[in-house]
């Protein structure tokens, strides 16, 4: 069937291109993308009478697809799709979005170690369980500690 554009070859090519478009809309390099690549390559090999002709068809097909996508995008067909993939909202502190919980209130307070601090563990301060880090030492469970510094969401404690 080399050199003959039969119905099977056309079907494989069109099906492969449709699968590649589905993969473009739902990216992930999954079954649709791999199947589309295999079908397009198989159809190109089936129609080609030589390796050079197969490469030429593949490059030509890719160039035509790129030109078509760029032209459709410039005409406005792809802008809505591209905008839906870009996050254009902001999460502001004034609206309730915060990255840390405001642990500054614990600075200077004392508490008890709930789990051994092997550099990190849990401390109970004012009845609240809080993740904390020891200054530089192992602190066993039940030892009283003091919060000496707050670094973002990290609470640093030392043995009293």
Secondary structure, DSSP 8 states (H G I E B T S, - for coil): -TT---HHHHHHHHHHHHHHHHHHHS-SS-HHHHHHHHHHHHHHHHH-SSHHHHHHHHHHHHHHHHHHHHHHHHTTSSHHHHHHTS------GGGT--SS--GGGGTT-EEEESS-EEEEEEEEETTEEEEEEEEEEEE-TT-EEEEEEEETTEEEEEE-
